Amino acid sequence: MSAKRTQKAQAWGYFDRIVRDAAPAGLHSNPWAAGADGELVFVPDYATLERLLGVPLHLRAATTTGVPALALDVWISYELRRAGFNADAVWPRPSHPRVLPVTLAHLLAAAPASIRKPLDEWISSKASIKNVTSASATVLGKNYLKQVDVIMSDWQTGPELLISTKRMDSSYGKNAPNRVEESYGDAKNLRLRHPLAALGFVFGLRSDILQKEPKVAEWLLDLLVKLGREDDAYHSTCLVMIEYDDEVAVSEDDGSDPEDRTASAGLDSESEIEDIDEADAQELALDAVLSSLPKVSIRHDATPAELSPGRFLGTIVNRVLDATPVNLHLEARARKRLARISGGQ
């Protein structure tokens, strides 16, 4: 009998289906388009983001479960695949296991079917395999190991992209200073060991802060902008201003820090496995749930231009391409080239 499904395990089923719907047969749309001035701009798929953000509300998942922040991680990794980066190199992957070394993925692809099928099934049946696969990625910074939410890495290149996400839907005045302090420390720790990696920070914030605590909102947005200007910290920072109705809001009244993800950091336990035996049964119920997710929208009007998701993703992708030889990330380069040609017609 399979373990009782956690909210995170349930969420993965919905997240994966949403991403599959957005990229049928694994074919992703090109995010690049010509802007008004002729320069290429990254155009995010906000419709998919809004669907993903509806999942934690449907599950009534508090931020302490890690599910609300995970919705951001899934979307960012999806956007990086839209940009043309290798789906196995960008973690979390769009299927279990979420962290799989690229070399192992290549080995599985090249192995004869008689070997590949049982090995793939064995890997997929495990929540994690020590020192091989895991549900989350941890990298060594200058002074300490750090779990990073979205990563692109390979043993030949080392980490090329490191993005941290935070989510805050309540208790703004109480928790905002903690989020800012953590982000500064994480940036210094990672940047000093991986100076060539594109380093980014994404902050998901519920829009009711604008009415409930406008002074805190002004202070926080100003700090996020400045955090993206530091020479030795993040290359870019991002704000996702999330709006949804109070009727679907999840209570965070247990006295814990809403963004304390330590409770969900030990993801390699058997309880986190995504219930492979029940996958078929769950698939039957997905359509009904996903067609009636709580409505979520993104407040672009309340997002400073320097923190816009499109600017952030474009900066991060270009940073990776500028720091690598032209014979790497060929698909990502081809997508930009195609957009440039199409825009010039």
C-alpha positions as CSV (number, residue, x, y, z in Angstrom):
1,M,0.0,0.0,0.0
2,S,1.4,3.4,-1.0
3,A,2.1,6.1,1.6
4,K,-0.5,8.7,2.4
5,R,-0.2,11.4,-0.2
6,T,1.1,14.8,1.1
7,Q,-0.2,18.0,-0.3
8,K,3.1,18.5,-2.1
9,A,2.7,15.1,-3.8
10,Q,-0.8,16.0,-4.8
11,A,0.3,19.3,-6.1
12,W,2.9,17.7,-8.4
13,G,0.1,15.8,-10.2
14,Y,-1.7,19.1,-11.0
15,F,1.5,21.0,-11.8
16,D,2.7,18.4,-14.2
17,R,-0.6,18.3,-16.0
18,I,-0.7,22.1,-16.4
19,V,2.8,22.1,-17.8
20,R,2.0,19.3,-20.2
21,D,-1.1,21.2,-21.4
22,A,1.1,24.3,-22.0
23,A,3.7,22.3,-23.9
24,P,1.9,19.5,-25.8
25,A,4.2,16.6,-26.6
26,G,7.0,18.6,-25.0
27,L,6.9,21.3,-27.6
28,H,7.3,24.7,-26.0
29,S,6.3,28.1,-27.6
30,N,9.1,30.6,-28.2
31,P,9.1,33.3,-25.5
32,W,11.1,35.8,-27.5
33,A,9.4,38.6,-29.5
34,A,10.4,41.9,-31.0
35,G,9.6,44.8,-28.8
36,A,8.5,48.3,-29.9
37,D,12.1,49.5,-30.3
38,G,13.1,46.4,-32.2
39,E,14.9,44.8,-29.3
40,L,14.0,41.3,-28.3
41,V,11.9,40.9,-25.2
42,F,11.0,37.8,-23.2
43,V,7.2,37.3,-23.1
44,P,6.2,35.1,-20.2
45,D,3.3,32.7,-20.3
46,Y,1.2,34.3,-17.6
47,A,-1.8,32.1,-18.3
48,T,0.1,29.0,-17.2
49,L,1.5,30.9,-14.2
50,E,-2.0,31.8,-13.1
51,R,-3.2,28.2,-13.4
52,L,-0.2,26.9,-11.4
53,L,-0.8,29.5,-8.7
54,G,-4.4,28.3,-8.4
55,V,-3.3,24.8,-7.3
56,P,-2.2,25.7,-3.8
57,L,-5.4,27.5,-3.2
58,H,-7.4,24.5,-4.4
59,L,-5.5,22.2,-2.1
60,R,-5.8,24.7,0.8
61,A,-2.1,24.4,1.2
62,A,-0.5,26.7,3.7
63,T,2.9,28.3,2.8
64,T,4.6,26.1,5.4
65,T,3.9,23.1,3.2
66,G,6.1,24.6,0.5
67,V,3.4,24.2,-2.2
68,P,2.7,27.9,-2.9
69,A,6.4,28.6,-3.4
70,L,6.7,25.4,-5.5
71,A,4.2,26.8,-8.0
72,L,6.7,29.6,-8.7
73,D,9.6,27.1,-9.0
74,V,7.6,25.0,-11.5
75,W,6.7,28.0,-13.6
76,I,10.3,29.4,-13.7
77,S,11.7,26.0,-14.8
78,Y,8.9,25.8,-17.4
79,E,9.9,29.3,-18.8
80,L,13.5,28.2,-19.0
81,R,12.5,25.2,-21.1
82,R,10.5,27.7,-23.3
83,A,13.8,29.6,-23.7
84,G,15.3,26.4,-25.1
85,F,17.4,25.0,-22.3
86,N,17.7,21.3,-21.8
87,A,14.7,19.9,-19.9
88,D,16.9,17.5,-17.9
89,A,19.4,20.2,-17.0
90,V,16.8,22.6,-15.6
91,W,15.7,21.5,-12.1
92,P,12.9,20.9,-11.0
93,R,12.3,18.7,-14.0
94,P,8.8,18.3,-15.5
95,S,8.6,14.7,-14.2
96,H,9.8,12.6,-11.3
97,P,12.7,12.6,-10.2
98,R,12.8,16.3,-10.1
99,V,16.6,16.4,-9.8
100,L,18.4,14.0,-12.2
101,P,22.0,14.4,-13.3
102,V,22.1,15.2,-17.1
103,T,24.8,12.5,-17.6
104,L,22.4,9.9,-16.2
105,A,19.6,11.1,-18.4
106,H,21.9,10.7,-21.4
107,L,22.8,7.2,-20.3
108,L,19.2,6.2,-20.0
109,A,18.5,7.7,-23.5
110,A,21.4,5.8,-25.1
111,A,20.9,2.4,-23.3
112,P,19.2,-0.5,-25.1
113,A,15.5,-0.8,-24.3
114,S,16.1,-4.0,-22.4
115,I,18.2,-2.1,-19.9
116,R,16.6,1.3,-20.1
117,K,13.0,0.3,-19.3
118,P,13.7,-1.5,-16.0
119,L,16.3,1.0,-14.9
120,D,13.9,3.9,-15.7
121,E,11.1,2.2,-13.8
122,W,13.3,1.5,-10.8
123,I,14.5,5.2,-10.7
124,S,11.0,6.5,-11.0
125,S,9.7,4.2,-8.2
126,K,12.1,5.7,-5.7
127,A,11.5,9.0,-3.8
128,S,15.2,9.5,-4.1
129,I,18.5,7.6,-4.6
130,K,21.2,8.9,-2.4
131,N,23.8,11.0,-4.2
132,V,22.0,10.3,-7.5
133,T,18.5,11.7,-7.6
134,S,16.5,13.9,-5.2
135,A,13.4,16.1,-4.9
136,S,15.4,19.3,-4.4
137,A,18.8,20.5,-5.3
138,T,21.5,21.7,-2.8
139,V,24.7,23.4,-3.9
140,L,27.8,24.5,-2.0
141,G,28.2,28.3,-1.6
142,K,31.2,30.1,-0.3
143,N,30.5,29.1,3.3
144,Y,27.6,26.7,3.5
145,L,25.4,24.3,1.5
146,K,22.2,26.0,0.2
147,Q,19.0,24.5,-1.2
148,V,18.3,26.4,-4.4
149,D,14.8,26.3,-5.8
150,V,15.6,26.5,-9.6
151,I,18.9,25.3,-11.0
152,M,20.6,24.6,-14.3
153,S,23.7,22.6,-13.9
154,D,25.9,19.9,-15.5
155,W,29.1,18.3,-14.2
156,Q,31.0,19.8,-17.3
157,T,29.9,23.3,-16.7
158,G,29.0,23.5,-13.0
159,P,26.0,25.6,-12.0
160,E,25.0,28.0,-14.8
161,L,21.8,29.3,-13.3
162,L,20.7,29.6,-9.7
163,I,17.3,31.1,-8.8
164,S,15.9,31.4,-5.3
165,T,12.2,32.0,-4.7
166,K,10.2,33.3,-1.7
167,R,6.5,33.5,-1.2
168,M,4.6,35.7,1.3
169,D,0.8,35.9,1.5
170,S,0.3,37.3,5.0
171,S,2.0,38.7,8.1
172,Y,3.9,41.2,5.9
173,G,5.3,43.5,8.5
174,K,6.4,40.6,10.7
175,N,8.1,38.5,8.0
176,A,9.3,40.8,5.3
177,P,12.6,41.8,7.1
178,N,13.4,38.1,7.5
179,R,12.9,37.5,3.8
180,V,15.2,40.4,2.8
181,E,17.9,39.4,5.3
182,E,17.9,35.8,4.0
183,S,18.0,36.9,0.4
184,Y,21.0,39.1,0.9
185,G,22.9,36.3,2.7
186,D,22.0,33.7,0.1
187,A,23.1,35.9,-2.7
188,K,26.6,36.6,-1.2
189,N,27.1,32.9,-0.3
190,L,26.2,31.6,-3.8
191,R,27.8,34.5,-5.9
192,L,31.2,34.2,-4.2
193,R,31.6,30.5,-5.2
194,H,29.8,30.7,-8.5
195,P,30.6,34.1,-10.0
196,L,29.7,33.2,-13.6
197,A,26.4,31.6,-12.8
198,A,23.3,33.7,-13.5
199,L,21.9,34.4,-10.1
200,G,18.3,35.5,-9.6
201,F,15.7,36.1,-6.9
202,V,11.9,35.8,-7.4
203,F,9.5,37.1,-4.8
204,G,5.8,36.1,-4.8
205,L,3.7,38.5,-2.9
206,R,-0.1,38.7,-2.4
207,S,-1.5,42.0,-3.7
208,D,-3.6,42.7,-0.5
209,I,-0.4,44.0,1.0
210,L,-1.1,47.2,-1.0
211,Q,-4.2,47.8,1.0
212,K,-3.3,46.3,4.3
213,E,0.3,47.5,4.7
214,P,1.1,50.0,2.0
215,K,4.2,51.3,3.7
216,V,5.7,47.8,4.1
217,A,4.9,47.2,0.4
218,E,6.7,50.4,-0.6
219,W,9.7,49.5,1.5
220,L,9.8,45.9,0.3
221,L,9.6,46.7,-3.4
222,D,12.3,49.4,-3.0
223,L,14.6,46.8,-1.4
224,L,13.9,44.2,-4.1
225,V,14.9,46.7,-6.8
226,K,18.1,47.6,-5.0
227,L,18.9,44.0,-4.4
228,G,19.0,43.5,-8.2
229,R,21.5,46.4,-8.5
230,E,24.2,45.0,-6.2
231,D,27.5,44.3,-8.0
232,D,28.2,41.2,-6.0
233,A,24.7,39.8,-5.4
234,Y,21.8,38.9,-7.8
235,H,22.0,39.7,-11.5
236,S,18.3,40.3,-11.5
237,T,15.3,40.3,-9.1
238,C,11.6,39.7,-9.8
239,L,8.3,40.4,-8.2
240,V,5.2,38.3,-8.9
241,M,2.3,40.3,-7.5
242,I,-0.5,37.7,-7.0
243,E,-4.1,38.6,-6.6
244,Y,-6.9,36.3,-5.5
245,D,-10.1,36.6,-3.4
246,D,-10.3,36.3,0.3
247,E,-12.8,33.4,0.1
248,V,-10.0,31.1,-1.3
249,A,-7.2,32.5,0.9
250,V,-5.5,29.9,3.2
251,S,-5.3,30.7,6.9
252,E,-1.8,31.1,8.3
253,D,-2.7,31.3,12.0
254,D,-0.5,28.6,13.4
255,G,2.1,31.1,14.6
256,S,4.8,29.8,12.3
257,D,6.8,31.7,9.7
258,P,4.8,31.5,6.4
259,E,8.0,31.1,4.4
260,D,9.7,28.7,6.7
261,R,10.4,25.8,4.3
262,T,12.4,23.7,6.7
263,A,9.4,21.6,7.4
264,S,9.3,20.6,3.7
265,A,13.1,20.7,3.1
266,G,13.5,17.0,3.8
267,L,11.9,16.0,0.6
268,D,13.7,12.7,0.1
269,S,11.4,10.8,2.5
270,E,9.2,8.0,1.2
271,S,6.2,10.0,2.1
272,E,7.1,12.5,-0.7
273,I,7.0,9.9,-3.5
274,E,4.4,10.9,-6.1
275,D,2.3,7.7,-5.7
276,I,3.2,6.0,-9.0
277,D,0.6,3.3,-8.3
278,E,-2.2,5.8,-8.1
279,A,-1.1,8.0,-11.1
280,D,-3.7,6.5,-13.4
281,A,-6.6,7.0,-11.0
282,Q,-5.6,10.6,-10.3
283,E,-5.3,11.4,-14.0
284,L,-9.1,10.7,-14.3
285,A,-9.9,13.5,-11.8
286,L,-7.5,16.1,-13.1
287,D,-9.7,17.6,-15.8
288,A,-12.5,18.4,-13.4
289,V,-10.2,20.0,-10.8
290,L,-8.1,22.0,-13.3
291,S,-11.2,23.4,-15.0
292,S,-12.5,24.9,-11.7
293,L,-9.3,26.2,-10.1
294,P,-9.6,29.3,-7.9
295,K,-9.1,32.4,-10.0
296,V,-5.7,34.0,-9.7
297,S,-4.4,37.1,-11.6
298,I,-1.0,38.9,-11.8
299,R,-1.0,42.6,-10.9
300,H,1.3,44.0,-13.6
301,D,0.2,47.5,-12.8
302,A,1.6,47.2,-9.3
303,T,4.9,45.7,-10.4
304,P,7.9,48.1,-11.0
305,A,9.4,47.8,-14.4
306,E,12.7,46.7,-12.9
307,L,11.0,43.8,-11.2
308,S,8.8,42.6,-14.1
309,P,9.0,38.8,-14.7
310,G,9.6,39.4,-18.4
311,R,12.6,41.6,-17.8
312,F,13.9,39.1,-15.1
313,L,13.7,36.0,-17.3
314,G,15.2,37.8,-20.3
315,T,18.1,39.0,-18.2
316,I,18.8,35.6,-16.7
317,V,18.6,33.8,-20.0
318,N,20.9,36.3,-21.7
319,R,23.3,36.1,-18.8
320,V,23.7,32.4,-19.3
321,L,24.2,32.7,-23.0
322,D,26.7,35.5,-22.7
323,A,28.8,33.5,-20.2
324,T,29.0,30.4,-22.4
325,P,30.6,29.6,-25.8
326,V,28.3,29.7,-28.9
327,N,28.5,25.9,-29.3
328,L,26.6,25.5,-26.0
329,H,22.8,25.9,-25.5
330,L,22.2,25.8,-29.3
331,E,18.4,25.6,-29.0
332,A,18.2,28.6,-26.7
333,R,20.3,30.6,-29.2
334,A,18.3,29.4,-32.1
335,R,15.0,30.5,-30.5
336,K,16.4,34.1,-30.1
337,R,17.7,34.1,-33.7
338,L,14.3,32.9,-35.0
339,A,12.5,35.6,-33.1
340,R,14.9,38.2,-34.4
341,I,14.3,37.1,-38.0
342,S,10.6,36.9,-37.6
343,G,10.5,40.3,-36.0
344,G,12.4,41.8,-38.9
345,Q,9.9,40.6,-41.5
